[in-house]
Amino acid sequence: AALDAAWLRRAHLGVTASTGQLADNHDVLALDVSSDAAEHAAADADGARAAPFFAPGEGITADRFARIEAQLDALVARLEHLQHHLEHEMVAVRRARVGAPW
């Protein structure tokens, strides 16, 4: 069935994610859209939408990847600690502002 001329004004796009945590932020890293069904089908067929950044053996050695991964793990741990600390500070500010007991 063909779309009427006003379909774009009624269109919505939703992006969701779930981690099982109480609250997390999620960044959309990429979003491919197409107004041409044939172009969309061709892109899906050739796998262009799921192309990896590095194919195995290209651009990075296993040792360098391991070092980068270790540094990223350490950075994520520090960010998680900072987030936890900030959440506690925000609760303390909120409680002090409304006079709530600890």
MOPAC internal coordinates of N, CA, C and O (Angstrom, degrees):
PM7 1SCF
backbone

  N    0.0000 0     0.00 0     0.00 0    0    0    0
  C    1.4549 1     0.00 0     0.00 0    1    0    0
  C    1.5178 1   108.91 1     0.00 0    2    1    0
  O    1.2310 1   120.89 1   -42.57 1    3    2    1
  N    1.3010 1   115.91 1   137.43 1    3    2    1
  C    1.4644 1   122.22 1  -179.64 1    5    3    2
  C    1.5269 1   110.08 1   -78.21 1    6    5    3
  O    1.2310 1   120.76 1   -30.68 1    7    6    5
  N    1.3153 1   116.15 1   149.32 1    7    6    5
  C    1.4590 1   121.28 1   176.74 1    9    7    6
  C    1.5163 1   109.21 1   -83.70 1   10    9    7
  O    1.2310 1   121.01 1   -34.36 1   11   10    9
  N    1.3294 1   115.68 1   145.64 1   11   10    9
  C    1.4567 1   118.12 1   176.31 1   13   11   10
  C    1.5265 1   109.51 1   -76.26 1   14   13   11
  O    1.2310 1   120.19 1    -8.07 1   15   14   13
  N    1.3154 1   117.25 1   171.93 1   15   14   13
  C    1.4638 1   122.40 1  -174.10 1   17   15   14
  C    1.5253 1   113.50 1   -66.51 1   18   17   15
  O    1.2310 1   119.60 1   158.36 1   19   18   17
  N    1.3212 1   118.37 1   -21.64 1   19   18   17
  C    1.4700 1   121.49 1  -175.55 1   21   19   18
  C    1.5253 1   113.36 1   -99.35 1   22   21   19
  O    1.2310 1   119.18 1  -169.72 1   23   22   21
  N    1.3207 1   119.17 1    10.28 1   23   22   21
  C    1.4683 1   120.53 1  -174.61 1   25   23   22
  C    1.5206 1   112.68 1   -60.85 1   26   25   23
  O    1.2310 1   119.83 1   145.08 1   27   26   25
  N    1.3341 1   117.94 1   -34.92 1   27   26   25
  C    1.4586 1   120.16 1  -176.59 1   29   27   26
  C    1.5250 1   111.83 1   -65.08 1   30   29   27
  O    1.2310 1   119.74 1   145.73 1   31   30   29
  N    1.3211 1   118.10 1   -34.27 1   31   30   29
  C    1.4695 1   120.65 1   178.75 1   33   31   30
  C    1.5247 1   111.60 1   -68.23 1   34   33   31
  O    1.2310 1   119.98 1   157.53 1   35   34   33
  N    1.3160 1   117.64 1   -22.47 1   35   34   33
  C    1.4619 1   121.35 1  -179.96 1   37   35   34
  C    1.5345 1   112.30 1   -99.16 1   38   37   35
  O    1.2310 1   120.15 1   173.63 1   39   38   37
  N    1.3101 1   117.32 1    -6.37 1   39   38   37
  C    1.4648 1   121.34 1  -174.59 1   41   39   38
  C    1.5306 1   111.10 1   -73.62 1   42   41   39
  O    1.2310 1   120.86 1   -33.00 1   43   42   41
  N    1.3239 1   115.97 1   147.00 1   43   42   41
  C    1.4668 1   123.20 1   175.51 1   45   43   42
  C    1.5183 1   108.36 1  -134.49 1   46   45   43
  O    1.2310 1   121.00 1   -27.83 1   47   46   45
  N    1.3010 1   115.70 1   152.17 1   47   46   45
  C    1.4541 1   121.92 1   176.42 1   49   47   46
  C    1.5165 1   107.41 1  -124.14 1   50   49   47
  O    1.2310 1   120.49 1   -52.22 1   51   50   49
  N    1.3173 1   116.66 1   127.78 1   51   50   49
  C    1.4516 1   120.43 1   178.44 1   53   51   50
  C    1.5130 1   110.91 1  -121.08 1   54   53   51
  O    1.2310 1   120.71 1   -40.12 1   55   54   53
  N    1.3275 1   116.25 1   139.88 1   55   54   53
  C    1.4600 1   122.55 1   177.07 1   57   55   54
  C    1.5152 1   106.56 1  -129.15 1   58   57   55
  O    1.2310 1   120.09 1   -53.29 1   59   58   57
  N    1.3294 1   117.43 1   126.71 1   59   58   57
  C    1.4551 1   120.50 1  -179.02 1   61   59   58
  C    1.5219 1   110.29 1  -127.80 1   62   61   59
  O    1.2310 1   121.28 1   -18.93 1   63   62   61
  N    1.3287 1   115.16 1   161.07 1   63   62   61
  C    1.4544 1   121.26 1   176.15 1   65   63   62
  C    1.5231 1   108.15 1  -153.31 1   66   65   63
  O    1.2310 1   120.62 1   -25.32 1   67   66   65
  N    1.3076 1   116.43 1   154.68 1   67   66   65
  C    1.4566 1   120.79 1   178.73 1   69   67   66
  C    1.5131 1   109.28 1  -143.47 1   70   69   67
  O    1.2310 1   120.92 1   -46.26 1   71   70   69
  N    1.3402 1   115.84 1   133.74 1   71   70   69
  C    1.4604 1   120.17 1   178.48 1   73   71   70
  C    1.5123 1   112.13 1  -121.57 1   74   73   71
  O    1.2310 1   120.27 1   167.83 1   75   74   73
  N    1.3243 1   117.09 1   -12.17 1   75   74   73
  C    1.4494 1   119.65 1  -175.72 1   77   75   74
  C    1.5140 1   113.25 1    88.12 1   78   77   75
  O    1.2310 1   119.78 1   173.24 1   79   78   77
  N    1.3293 1   118.03 1    -6.76 1   79   78   77
  C    1.4541 1   122.18 1   177.33 1   81   79   78
  C    1.5188 1   109.53 1   -82.59 1   82   81   79
  O    1.2310 1   120.66 1   -16.23 1   83   82   81
  N    1.3255 1   116.35 1   163.77 1   83   82   81
  C    1.4526 1   121.20 1   178.69 1   85   83   82
  C    1.5250 1   110.94 1   -61.26 1   86   85   83
  O    1.2310 1   120.56 1   133.23 1   87   86   85
  N    1.3085 1   116.54 1   -46.77 1   87   86   85
  C    1.4659 1   120.38 1   179.11 1   89   87   86
  C    1.5144 1   108.57 1  -153.71 1   90   89   87
  O    1.2310 1   120.57 1   -46.99 1   91   90   89
  N    1.2892 1   116.52 1   133.01 1   91   90   89
  C    1.4665 1   122.74 1   176.89 1   93   91   90
  C    1.5136 1   108.58 1  -143.72 1   94   93   91
  O    1.2310 1   120.90 1   -26.01 1   95   94   93
  N    1.2907 1   115.89 1   153.99 1   95   94   93
  C    1.4581 1   121.05 1   171.85 1   97   95   94
  C    1.5144 1   108.01 1   -97.70 1   98   97   95
  O    1.2310 1   120.77 1   -34.98 1   99   98   97
  N    1.2910 1   116.14 1   145.02 1   99   98   97
  C    1.4569 1   121.28 1   178.61 1  101   99   98
  C    1.5103 1   109.00 1  -129.53 1  102  101   99
  O    1.2310 1   120.34 1   -45.05 1  103  102  101
  N    1.3024 1   116.95 1   134.95 1  103  102  101
  C    1.4536 1   122.01 1   177.39 1  105  103  102
  C    1.5111 1   108.83 1  -104.84 1  106  105  103
  O    1.2310 1   120.73 1   -44.89 1  107  106  105
  N    1.3103 1   116.20 1   135.11 1  107  106  105
  C    1.4590 1   120.80 1   173.08 1  109  107  106
  C    1.5256 1   105.72 1   -83.79 1  110  109  107
  O    1.2310 1   120.56 1   -65.30 1  111  110  109
  N    1.3206 1   116.53 1   114.70 1  111  110  109
  C    1.4589 1   121.10 1  -176.57 1  113  111  110
  C    1.5161 1   112.29 1   -85.56 1  114  113  111
  O    1.2310 1   120.48 1   152.69 1  115  114  113
  N    1.3065 1   116.68 1   -27.31 1  115  114  113
  C    1.4596 1   119.80 1   179.41 1  117  115  114
  C    1.5185 1   108.63 1  -158.56 1  118  117  115
  O    1.2310 1   121.23 1   -33.35 1  119  118  117
  N    1.3068 1   115.24 1   146.65 1  119  118  117
  C    1.4532 1   121.37 1   176.77 1  121  119  118
  C    1.5151 1   106.81 1  -147.59 1  122  121  119
  O    1.2310 1   120.92 1   -66.57 1  123  122  121
  N    1.3220 1   115.85 1   113.43 1  123  122  121
  C    1.4564 1   121.13 1   179.40 1  125  123  122
  C    1.5172 1   108.96 1  -100.58 1  126  125  123
  O    1.2310 1   120.83 1   -51.94 1  127  126  125
  N    1.3006 1   116.02 1   128.06 1  127  126  125
  C    1.4653 1   120.96 1   176.84 1  129  127  126
  C    1.5157 1   108.36 1  -129.39 1  130  129  127
  O    1.2310 1   121.56 1   -24.46 1  131  130  129
  N    1.3138 1   114.62 1   155.54 1  131  130  129
  C    1.4545 1   120.00 1   179.64 1  133  131  130
  C    1.5090 1   109.10 1  -148.40 1  134  133  131
  O    1.2310 1   120.83 1   -38.71 1  135  134  133
  N    1.3146 1   116.01 1   141.29 1  135  134  133
  C    1.4582 1   119.83 1   176.72 1  137  135  134
  C    1.5252 1   110.74 1   -96.08 1  138  137  135
  O    1.2310 1   120.49 1   178.27 1  139  138  137
  N    1.3088 1   116.67 1    -1.73 1  139  138  137
  C    1.4604 1   121.88 1  -178.14 1  141  139  138
  C    1.5267 1   108.78 1  -115.01 1  142  141  139
  O    1.2310 1   120.35 1   -64.05 1  143  142  141
  N    1.3308 1   116.93 1   115.95 1  143  142  141
  C    1.4617 1   121.22 1  -177.32 1  145  143  142
  C    1.5221 1   111.78 1   -61.70 1  146  145  143
  O    1.2310 1   120.03 1   142.71 1  147  146  145
  N    1.3201 1   117.55 1   -37.29 1  147  146  145
  C    1.4681 1   120.48 1   179.76 1  149  147  146
  C    1.5273 1   110.76 1   -66.81 1  150  149  147
  O    1.2310 1   120.41 1   139.38 1  151  150  149
  N    1.3330 1   116.83 1   -40.62 1  151  150  149
  C    1.4707 1   121.16 1   177.87 1  153  151  150
  C    1.5240 1   109.94 1   -63.65 1  154  153  151
  O    1.2310 1   120.31 1   138.37 1  155  154  153
  N    1.3144 1   117.01 1   -41.63 1  155  154  153
  C    1.4592 1   122.21 1   178.49 1  157  155  154
  C    1.5326 1   111.02 1   -61.87 1  158  157  155
  O    1.2310 1   120.70 1   133.09 1  159  158  157
  N    1.3207 1   116.27 1   -46.91 1  159  158  157
  C    1.4668 1   120.74 1   179.73 1  161  159  158
  C    1.5209 1   111.24 1   -63.11 1  162  161  159
  O    1.2310 1   120.21 1   140.26 1  163  162  161
  N    1.3311 1   117.20 1   -39.74 1  163  162  161
  C    1.4689 1   121.20 1   179.36 1  165  163  162
  C    1.5290 1   110.89 1   -65.38 1  166  165  163
  O    1.2310 1   120.19 1   138.25 1  167  166  165
  N    1.3250 1   117.23 1   -41.75 1  167  166  165
  C    1.4691 1   120.88 1   179.49 1  169  167  166
  C    1.5223 1   110.77 1   -64.95 1  170  169  167
  O    1.2310 1   120.02 1   139.83 1  171  170  169
  N    1.3258 1   117.57 1   -40.17 1  171  170  169
  C    1.4640 1   120.65 1   176.92 1  173  171  170
  C    1.5209 1   111.29 1   -66.61 1  174  173  171
  O    1.2310 1   120.60 1   141.19 1  175  174  173
  N    1.3341 1   116.45 1   -38.81 1  175  174  173
  C    1.4670 1   120.80 1  -177.12 1  177  175  174
  C    1.5233 1   112.16 1   -67.23 1  178  177  175
  O    1.2310 1   119.89 1   142.20 1  179  178  177
  N    1.3402 1   117.82 1   -37.80 1  179  178  177
  C    1.4640 1   119.16 1  -177.25 1  181  179  178
  C    1.5266 1   113.06 1   -88.12 1  182  181  179
  O    1.2310 1   120.01 1  -179.91 1  183  182  181
  N    1.3286 1   117.58 1     0.09 1  183  182  181
  C    1.4605 1   121.15 1   175.92 1  185  183  182
  C    1.5072 1   114.33 1    75.03 1  186  185  183
  O    1.2310 1   119.45 1  -168.02 1  187  186  185
  N    1.3147 1   118.66 1    11.98 1  187  186  185
  C    1.4618 1   121.52 1  -177.32 1  189  187  186
  C    1.5291 1   111.72 1   -63.14 1  190  189  187
  O    1.2310 1   119.93 1   151.89 1  191  190  189
  N    1.3028 1   117.74 1   -28.11 1  191  190  189
  C    1.4648 1   120.41 1  -177.04 1  193  191  190
  C    1.5249 1   112.19 1   -74.65 1  194  193  191
  O    1.2310 1   119.67 1   160.37 1  195  194  193
  N    1.3034 1   118.23 1   -19.63 1  195  194  193
  C    1.4605 1   120.90 1  -177.15 1  197  195  194
  C    1.5193 1   112.26 1  -117.49 1  198  197  195
  O    1.2310 1   120.19 1  -153.94 1  199  198  197
  N    1.3232 1   117.23 1    26.06 1  199  198  197
  C    1.4669 1   120.72 1  -177.79 1  201  199  198
  C    1.5263 1   110.20 1   -70.06 1  202  201  199
  O    1.2310 1   119.59 1   -47.68 1  203  202  201
  N    1.3203 1   118.38 1   132.32 1  203  202  201
  C    1.4680 1   120.88 1   177.95 1  205  203  202
  C    1.5265 1   110.69 1   -73.29 1  206  205  203
  O    1.2310 1   120.85 1   -22.92 1  207  206  205
  N    1.3336 1   115.98 1   157.08 1  207  206  205
  C    1.4552 1   119.84 1   176.75 1  209  207  206
  C    1.5286 1   110.83 1   -67.84 1  210  209  207
  O    1.2310 1   120.45 1   140.68 1  211  210  209
  N    1.3094 1   116.74 1   -39.32 1  211  210  209
  C    1.4580 1   121.75 1   178.07 1  213  211  210
  C    1.5165 1   108.28 1  -130.99 1  214  213  211
  O    1.2310 1   120.79 1   -49.65 1  215  214  213
  N    1.2937 1   116.09 1   130.35 1  215  214  213
  C    1.4615 1   119.73 1   171.20 1  217  215  214
  C    1.5231 1   107.41 1   -78.60 1  218  217  215
  O    1.2310 1   118.89 1   -25.14 1  219  218  217
  N    1.3222 1   119.72 1   154.86 1  219  218  217
  C    1.4663 1   120.89 1   179.56 1  221  219  218
  C    1.5296 1   111.02 1   -53.35 1  222  221  219
  O    1.2310 1   121.07 1   -49.76 1  223  222  221
  N    1.3270 1   115.57 1   130.24 1  223  222  221
  C    1.4491 1   120.85 1   178.42 1  225  223  222
  C    1.5123 1   114.97 1    85.45 1  226  225  223
  O    1.2310 1   119.46 1   179.23 1  227  226  225
  N    1.3223 1   118.64 1    -0.77 1  227  226  225
  C    1.4562 1   121.27 1  -179.48 1  229  227  226
  C    1.5255 1   111.02 1  -108.65 1  230  229  227
  O    1.2310 1   120.65 1   -44.07 1  231  230  229
  N    1.3054 1   116.36 1   135.93 1  231  230  229
  C    1.4447 1   121.54 1   167.19 1  233  231  230
  C    1.5120 1   118.06 1    76.40 1  234  233  231
  O    1.2310 1   119.08 1   160.32 1  235  234  233
  N    1.3130 1   119.37 1   -19.68 1  235  234  233
  C    1.4570 1   119.81 1  -175.63 1  237  235  234
  C    1.5273 1   109.26 1  -154.66 1  238  237  235
  O    1.2310 1   121.09 1   -41.81 1  239  238  237
  N    1.3248 1   115.51 1   138.19 1  239  238  237
  C    1.4626 1   119.22 1   178.04 1  241  239  238
  C    1.5259 1   109.62 1   -86.18 1  242  241  239
  O    1.2310 1   120.76 1   -18.43 1  243  242  241
  N    1.3063 1   116.15 1   161.57 1  243  242  241
  C    1.4650 1   121.02 1   179.72 1  245  243  242
  C    1.5261 1   110.88 1   -62.15 1  246  245  243
  O    1.2310 1   120.38 1   142.07 1  247  246  245
  N    1.3451 1   116.88 1   -37.93 1  247  246  245
  C    1.4611 1   121.13 1   179.66 1  249  247  246
  C    1.5242 1   110.53 1   -66.14 1  250  249  247
  O    1.2310 1   120.66 1   133.95 1  251  250  249
  N    1.3206 1   116.35 1   -46.05 1  251  250  249
  C    1.4706 1   119.44 1   179.69 1  253  251  250
  C    1.5306 1   110.15 1   -64.22 1  254  253  251
  O    1.2310 1   120.22 1   139.54 1  255  254  253
  N    1.3195 1   117.19 1   -40.46 1  255  254  253
  C    1.4586 1   120.39 1   177.94 1  257  255  254
  C    1.5270 1   110.39 1   -60.28 1  258  257  255
  O    1.2310 1   120.08 1   137.07 1  259  258  257
  N    1.3238 1   117.46 1   -42.93 1  259  258  257
  C    1.4676 1   121.50 1   179.73 1  261  259  258
  C    1.5286 1   110.85 1   -62.46 1  262  261  259
  O    1.2310 1   120.22 1   139.05 1  263  262  261
  N    1.3413 1   117.18 1   -40.95 1  263  262  261
  C    1.4736 1   120.20 1   178.37 1  265  263  262
  C    1.5229 1   111.13 1   -66.12 1  266  265  263
  O    1.2310 1   120.51 1   137.23 1  267  266  265
  N    1.3134 1   116.63 1   -42.77 1  267  266  265
  C    1.4708 1   120.36 1   178.17 1  269  267  266
  C    1.5195 1   109.98 1   -62.87 1  270  269  267
  O    1.2310 1   120.66 1   136.02 1  271  270  269
  N    1.3272 1   116.34 1   -43.98 1  271  270  269
  C    1.4612 1   120.34 1   179.73 1  273  271  270
  C    1.5260 1   111.36 1   -61.21 1  274  273  271
  O    1.2310 1   120.16 1   139.28 1  275  274  273
  N    1.3235 1   117.30 1   -40.72 1  275  274  273
  C    1.4612 1   120.83 1   178.83 1  277  275  274
  C    1.5262 1   110.85 1   -64.08 1  278  277  275
  O    1.2310 1   120.28 1   137.70 1  279  278  277
  N    1.3200 1   117.07 1   -42.30 1  279  278  277
  C    1.4620 1   120.64 1   178.22 1  281  279  278
  C    1.5278 1   111.20 1   -65.13 1  282  281  279
  O    1.2310 1   120.21 1   138.92 1  283  282  281
  N    1.3210 1   117.20 1   -41.08 1  283  282  281
  C    1.4607 1   120.46 1   178.28 1  285  283  282
  C    1.5195 1   111.17 1   -65.89 1  286  285  283
  O    1.2310 1   120.12 1   140.78 1  287  286  285
  N    1.3268 1   117.38 1   -39.22 1  287  286  285
  C    1.4607 1   120.58 1   176.76 1  289  287  286
  C    1.5305 1   110.78 1   -60.53 1  290  289  287
  O    1.2310 1   120.62 1   137.05 1  291  290  289
  N    1.3269 1   116.42 1   -42.95 1  291  290  289
  C    1.4627 1   120.44 1   178.95 1  293  291  290
  C    1.5251 1   110.57 1   -64.89 1  294  293  291
  O    1.2310 1   120.30 1   139.02 1  295  294  293
  N    1.3067 1   117.04 1   -40.98 1  295  294  293
  C    1.4613 1   120.99 1   178.92 1  297  295  294
  C    1.5232 1   111.26 1   -64.83 1  298  297  295
  O    1.2310 1   120.22 1   136.64 1  299  298  297
  N    1.3177 1   117.18 1   -43.36 1  299  298  297
  C    1.4708 1   121.03 1   178.08 1  301  299  298
  C    1.5277 1   109.68 1   -61.77 1  302  301  299
  O    1.2310 1   119.78 1   137.79 1  303  302  301
  N    1.3118 1   118.03 1   -42.21 1  303  302  301
  C    1.4690 1   120.81 1   179.28 1  305  303  302
  C    1.5284 1   110.67 1   -61.29 1  306  305  303
  O    1.2310 1   120.34 1   137.96 1  307  306  305
  N    1.3335 1   116.95 1   -42.04 1  307  306  305
  C    1.4635 1   120.27 1   178.92 1  309  307  306
  C    1.5258 1   111.18 1   -65.95 1  310  309  307
  O    1.2310 1   120.36 1   139.93 1  311  310  309
  N    1.3267 1   116.93 1   -40.07 1  311  310  309
  C    1.4639 1   120.74 1   178.54 1  313  311  310
  C    1.5273 1   111.14 1   -66.17 1  314  313  311
  O    1.2310 1   120.19 1   140.32 1  315  314  313
  N    1.3261 1   117.25 1   -39.68 1  315  314  313
  C    1.4621 1   120.02 1   177.67 1  317  315  314
  C    1.5247 1   111.00 1   -63.91 1  318  317  315
  O    1.2310 1   120.61 1   140.17 1  319  318  317
  N    1.3429 1   116.45 1   -39.83 1  319  318  317
  C    1.4650 1   120.48 1   176.78 1  321  319  318
  C    1.5243 1   110.26 1   -62.98 1  322  321  319
  O    1.2310 1   120.33 1   135.78 1  323  322  321
  N    1.3169 1   116.98 1   -44.22 1  323  322  321
  C    1.4603 1   121.43 1   179.30 1  325  323  322
  C    1.5292 1   110.71 1   -62.68 1  326  325  323
  O    1.2310 1   120.03 1   137.12 1  327  326  325
  N    1.3184 1   117.55 1   -42.88 1  327  326  325
  C    1.4550 1   121.18 1   178.77 1  329  327  326
  C    1.5287 1   110.90 1   -61.91 1  330  329  327
  O    1.2310 1   120.57 1   135.89 1  331  330  329
  N    1.3236 1   116.52 1   -44.11 1  331  330  329
  C    1.4672 1   121.24 1   179.11 1  333  331  330
  C    1.5293 1   110.09 1   -61.02 1  334  333  331
  O    1.2310 1   120.49 1   134.05 1  335  334  333
  N    1.3182 1   116.67 1   -45.95 1  335  334  333
  C    1.4654 1   121.41 1   179.72 1  337  335  334
  C    1.5284 1   110.47 1   -62.63 1  338  337  335
  O    1.2310 1   120.34 1   135.88 1  339  338  337
  N    1.3274 1   116.96 1   -44.12 1  339  338  337
  C    1.4576 1   121.26 1  -179.40 1  341  339  338
  C    1.5284 1   111.10 1   -63.69 1  342  341  339
  O    1.2310 1   119.95 1   139.61 1  343  342  341
  N    1.3201 1   117.70 1   -40.39 1  343  342  341
  C    1.4680 1   120.45 1   177.86 1  345  343  342
  C    1.5229 1   110.86 1   -59.77 1  346  345  343
  O    1.2310 1   120.21 1   137.42 1  347  346  345
  N    1.3294 1   117.20 1   -42.58 1  347  346  345
  C    1.4643 1   120.65 1   178.84 1  349  347  346
  C    1.5268 1   111.13 1   -66.37 1  350  349  347
  O    1.2310 1   120.19 1   140.05 1  351  350  349
  N    1.3166 1   117.25 1   -39.95 1  351  350  349
  C    1.4631 1   120.31 1   178.17 1  353  351  350
  C    1.5251 1   110.94 1   -64.27 1  354  353  351
  O    1.2310 1   119.95 1   139.68 1  355  354  353
  N    1.3260 1   117.69 1   -40.32 1  355  354  353
  C    1.4601 1   121.42 1  -179.84 1  357  355  354
  C    1.5363 1   110.72 1   -66.62 1  358  357  355
  O    1.2310 1   120.12 1   141.65 1  359  358  357
  N    1.3171 1   117.37 1   -38.35 1  359  358  357
  C    1.4663 1   120.63 1   176.55 1  361  359  358
  C    1.5263 1   109.36 1   -63.75 1  362  361  359
  O    1.2310 1   119.96 1   137.55 1  363  362  361
  N    1.3231 1   117.68 1   -42.45 1  363  362  361
  C    1.4592 1   121.20 1   179.53 1  365  363  362
  C    1.5231 1   110.77 1   -62.42 1  366  365  363
  O    1.2310 1   120.26 1   137.61 1  367  366  365
  N    1.3203 1   117.11 1   -42.39 1  367  366  365
  C    1.4665 1   120.88 1   178.90 1  369  367  366
  C    1.5265 1   109.74 1   -64.19 1  370  369  367
  O    1.2310 1   120.75 1   134.91 1  371  370  369
  N    1.3195 1   116.18 1   -45.09 1  371  370  369
  C    1.4709 1   120.23 1  -179.41 1  373  371  370
  C    1.5356 1   110.42 1   -61.18 1  374  373  371
  O    1.2310 1   120.59 1   135.68 1  375  374  373
  N    1.3140 1   116.48 1   -44.32 1  375  374  373
  C    1.4748 1   119.72 1  -179.21 1  377  375  374
  C    1.5311 1   110.83 1   -66.57 1  378  377  375
  O    1.2310 1   120.19 1   139.61 1  379  378  377
  N    1.3060 1   117.24 1   -40.39 1  379  378  377
  C    1.4613 1   120.32 1   179.21 1  381  379  378
  C    1.5303 1   109.89 1   -65.71 1  382  381  379
  O    1.2310 1   120.32 1   144.17 1  383  382  381
  N    1.2927 1   116.99 1   -35.83 1  383  382  381
  C    1.4687 1   121.43 1  -177.78 1  385  383  382
  C    1.5262 1   111.40 1   -68.73 1  386  385  383
  O    1.2310 1   120.11 1   140.43 1  387  386  385
  N    1.3162 1   117.40 1   -39.57 1  387  386  385
  C    1.4650 1   119.68 1  -178.68 1  389  387  386
  C    1.5245 1   112.50 1   -96.01 1  390  389  387
  O    1.2310 1   120.24 1   179.43 1  391  390  389
  N    1.3266 1   117.16 1    -0.57 1  391  390  389
  C    1.4617 1   121.03 1   178.67 1  393  391  390
  C    1.5046 1   114.13 1    72.73 1  394  393  391
  O    1.2310 1   120.55 1  -155.08 1  395  394  393
  N    1.3210 1   116.55 1    24.92 1  395  394  393
  C    1.4646 1   120.29 1  -178.98 1  397  395  394
  C    1.5235 1   110.15 1   -76.23 1  398  397  395
  O    1.2310 1   120.45 1   -34.12 1  399  398  397
  N    1.3347 1   116.74 1   145.88 1  399  398  397
  C    1.4706 1   119.02 1   177.34 1  401  399  398
  C    1.5351 1   110.80 1   -71.34 1  402  401  399
  O    1.2310 1   120.93 1   -24.06 1  403  402  401
  N    1.2839 1   115.83 1   155.94 1  403  402  401
  C    1.4707 1   120.65 1   178.55 1  405  403  402
  C    1.4864 1   107.89 1   -76.90 1  406  405  403
  O    1.2310 1   120.10 1   180.00 1  407  406  405

